[in-house]
Amino acid sequence: MKQVELKYGFEALEPHIDELTMRTHYSKHHATYTNNFNAALEKLPELSGKTVEEILANLPAISDTALRTAIQNNGGGYYNHNLYFTIMSPEGGGEPTGALAKQIEKVFGSFADFKEKIKAAAIGRFGSGWAWLSTDSAGNLAISSTPNQDNPFMEPGSKWIPILAIDVWEHAYYLKYKNLRPDYIEGFFQVIDWKEVARLYEASIT
C-alpha cells in the first residue's frame, strides 16, 4: 500500500494549514502509519489482493489479536490520511454544487446547517479522532465521529462510505492553532476540495 501523492506543495494550503504541519503530518505521521500497515500485512498473506476498505470492513476475520489491532490502528491511519490529504486543495473552500449540494440541503436543511453539525462532531470528539461525512450506495448522507484511527468501515454491518474526513488529532493542528480546535476546523473548511468530495460521492452511488 502506498501513501496518496499530494496534488499540492506542503506550503500550498497556507495560511489555513501551515507548511510545517503539512510536512510533518504527511512525511512523518502518515508515512509511519503506512509503513506499519505494510509491515503488518506482510504477516497476513491471506489479505493479499484485498483493498484497504475490504480489510478494514472485515477486521474480525483477523484471528491474531495483536495483528488485528495493528491493522486497525495503522490501516485506519493509512486510509484516513489518504482521504484527508486528497480532499484538500489550495483552490478549495466555498460550498459544493450539483448532486452533493442538493443532497446536503435535503438531509441537513442547508449547507450552513451541515457545517455546524459536522463542526460539532469534530469539536465534540474527546481526545484524538476524526469527524466524517459519509454516503451509502443509495446516496444517503450521514455525519459521524470516531476515536483514534477508526473509521465508518470498521463499524459492524456498516453501509457507510466516507467522502469527507476531518482529522482532529492534535498533530493535525497544534503547531499552528495550539488548543484552538474550532479555529483549525474553520481553517480546514477554507481548503476543502468540494469537487473531489462530490466526485467521491457520485462514485459511491450504485
C-alpha positions as CSV (number, residue, x, y, z in Angstrom):
1,M,0.0,0.0,0.0
2,K,1.3,3.4,-0.9
3,Q,0.7,6.9,0.5
4,V,-1.5,9.0,-1.7
5,E,0.6,11.5,-3.6
6,L,-0.1,15.1,-2.7
7,K,-1.6,17.3,-5.5
8,Y,-0.1,20.4,-4.0
9,G,3.0,21.5,-2.1
10,F,3.4,21.4,1.6
11,E,3.1,25.2,1.7
12,A,0.2,25.4,-0.7
13,L,-2.6,25.4,2.0
14,E,-1.2,28.4,3.9
15,P,-2.4,30.3,5.8
16,H,-5.1,27.8,6.8
17,I,-2.9,24.7,7.2
18,D,0.8,25.7,7.7
19,E,3.7,24.2,5.9
20,L,5.4,22.7,8.9
21,T,2.3,20.9,10.0
22,M,1.7,19.6,6.5
23,R,5.3,18.5,6.1
24,T,5.3,16.7,9.5
25,H,1.8,15.3,9.1
26,Y,2.4,13.7,5.7
27,S,6.1,12.8,5.8
28,K,6.2,11.6,9.4
29,H,2.8,10.6,10.8
30,H,1.2,9.4,7.6
31,A,4.4,7.7,6.5
32,T,4.7,5.8,9.8
33,Y,1.1,4.5,9.6
34,T,1.8,3.4,6.0
35,N,5.0,1.6,6.9
36,N,3.5,-0.1,9.9
37,F,0.4,-1.1,8.0
38,N,2.5,-2.7,5.3
39,A,4.7,-4.5,7.9
40,A,1.5,-6.0,9.5
41,L,0.2,-7.0,6.1
42,E,3.4,-9.0,5.4
43,K,2.4,-11.3,8.3
44,L,-1.1,-11.8,6.8
45,P,-0.7,-13.2,3.3
46,E,-4.3,-14.2,3.3
47,L,-5.1,-10.5,2.9
48,S,-3.1,-10.2,-0.3
49,G,-5.0,-8.6,-3.1
50,K,-7.7,-7.1,-0.9
51,T,-8.3,-3.3,-0.8
52,V,-7.8,-1.4,2.4
53,E,-11.5,-0.8,2.5
54,E,-12.2,-4.6,2.4
55,I,-9.6,-5.2,5.1
56,L,-10.9,-2.6,7.5
57,A,-14.5,-3.8,6.9
58,N,-13.5,-7.3,7.9
59,L,-11.3,-6.8,10.9
60,P,-12.9,-9.6,13.0
61,A,-11.6,-12.1,10.3
62,I,-8.1,-11.5,11.6
63,S,-7.7,-14.0,14.4
64,D,-4.4,-12.8,15.8
65,T,-5.3,-10.1,18.3
66,A,-2.1,-8.2,18.1
67,L,-2.1,-8.2,14.3
68,R,-5.8,-7.2,14.2
69,T,-5.0,-4.2,16.5
70,A,-2.0,-3.3,14.3
71,I,-4.2,-3.4,11.2
72,Q,-7.0,-1.4,12.9
73,N,-4.7,1.3,14.1
74,N,-2.2,1.6,11.2
75,G,-4.6,0.5,8.4
76,G,-7.0,3.1,9.7
77,G,-4.3,5.7,9.9
78,Y,-3.3,4.9,6.3
79,Y,-6.8,5.0,4.9
80,N,-8.0,8.0,6.9
81,H,-5.0,10.2,6.0
82,N,-5.1,9.2,2.3
83,L,-8.7,10.6,2.2
84,Y,-7.9,13.6,4.3
85,F,-5.0,14.8,2.1
86,T,-7.0,14.0,-1.1
87,I,-10.0,16.2,-0.2
88,M,-7.9,19.4,0.4
89,S,-6.7,21.9,-2.2
90,P,-5.3,25.4,-2.3
91,E,-8.3,26.2,-4.6
92,G,-10.7,24.7,-2.1
93,G,-13.3,26.3,0.2
94,G,-16.7,27.6,-0.7
95,E,-19.6,25.2,-1.0
96,P,-20.3,22.1,-3.0
97,T,-22.5,22.2,-6.1
98,G,-24.6,19.7,-8.1
99,A,-26.0,16.5,-6.7
100,L,-24.0,16.6,-3.5
101,A,-25.1,20.1,-2.7
102,K,-28.8,19.1,-3.3
103,Q,-28.4,16.1,-1.0
104,I,-26.7,18.1,1.7
105,E,-29.6,20.6,1.6
106,K,-32.2,17.7,1.6
107,V,-30.6,15.9,4.6
108,F,-29.3,18.7,6.7
109,G,-31.5,21.6,5.7
110,S,-28.8,23.8,4.3
111,F,-25.0,23.9,3.8
112,A,-24.7,26.2,6.9
113,D,-26.6,23.6,9.0
114,F,-24.4,20.8,7.7
115,K,-21.3,22.8,8.5
116,E,-22.5,23.4,12.1
117,K,-23.3,19.7,12.6
118,I,-20.0,18.3,11.3
119,K,-18.1,21.0,13.2
120,A,-19.9,19.9,16.3
121,A,-19.0,16.3,15.6
122,A,-15.3,17.3,15.2
123,I,-15.1,19.6,18.2
124,G,-17.0,17.2,20.4
125,R,-14.7,14.3,19.7
126,F,-12.9,13.8,23.1
127,G,-9.2,13.3,22.6
128,S,-7.9,12.1,19.2
129,G,-10.1,11.0,16.3
130,W,-12.0,12.0,13.2
131,A,-15.2,13.5,12.0
132,W,-16.8,12.2,8.8
133,L,-19.3,12.9,6.1
134,S,-20.3,9.5,4.6
135,T,-22.6,8.2,2.0
136,D,-24.2,4.9,1.2
137,S,-24.8,3.3,-2.2
138,A,-28.2,4.9,-2.4
139,G,-26.7,8.4,-1.9
140,N,-27.9,9.0,1.7
141,L,-25.6,11.1,3.8
142,A,-24.6,10.8,7.5
143,I,-22.2,12.7,9.9
144,S,-20.3,10.7,12.5
145,S,-17.1,10.8,14.5
146,T,-14.7,8.0,15.5
147,P,-11.9,7.7,18.1
148,N,-8.2,7.2,17.3
149,Q,-7.8,5.9,13.7
150,D,-11.1,4.2,13.5
151,N,-13.5,5.0,10.6
152,P,-17.0,4.1,9.4
153,F,-15.8,1.0,7.6
154,M,-15.0,-0.6,10.9
155,E,-18.5,-0.4,12.4
156,P,-20.2,-3.8,12.3
157,G,-22.5,-4.1,9.4
158,S,-21.7,-0.6,8.2
159,K,-23.1,0.6,4.9
160,W,-21.3,4.0,5.1
161,I,-18.5,5.1,2.7
162,P,-16.5,8.1,3.9
163,I,-16.2,11.0,1.4
164,L,-15.0,13.8,3.8
165,A,-12.6,13.4,6.7
166,I,-11.6,15.9,9.3
167,D,-8.5,14.9,11.3
168,V,-8.8,16.1,14.9
169,W,-5.7,14.5,16.3
170,E,-3.6,17.3,17.8
171,H,-0.8,16.6,15.3
172,A,-3.1,17.9,12.6
173,Y,-3.3,21.4,14.0
174,Y,-1.4,22.0,17.2
175,L,1.7,23.6,15.7
176,K,-0.4,26.5,14.3
177,Y,-3.6,26.5,16.3
178,K,-2.4,25.2,19.6
179,N,-5.5,24.1,21.6
180,L,-8.0,26.1,19.4
181,R,-9.5,23.1,17.6
182,P,-12.6,25.1,16.4
183,D,-10.2,27.6,14.6
184,Y,-8.4,24.8,12.9
185,I,-11.7,23.3,11.7
186,E,-12.8,26.7,10.3
187,G,-9.5,26.9,8.5
188,F,-9.9,23.4,7.2
189,F,-13.2,24.4,5.6
190,Q,-11.3,27.0,3.6
191,V,-9.3,24.3,1.8
192,I,-11.9,21.5,1.3
193,D,-11.9,20.4,-2.3
194,W,-15.6,20.1,-2.9
195,K,-15.1,18.9,-6.4
196,E,-13.2,15.9,-5.1
197,V,-15.7,15.3,-2.4
198,A,-18.5,15.4,-5.0
199,R,-16.6,13.0,-7.2
200,L,-16.3,10.5,-4.3
201,Y,-20.0,10.9,-3.6
202,E,-21.1,10.2,-7.1
203,A,-18.6,7.3,-7.5
204,S,-20.1,5.7,-4.4
205,I,-23.7,5.6,-5.7
206,T,-24.8,2.5,-7.5
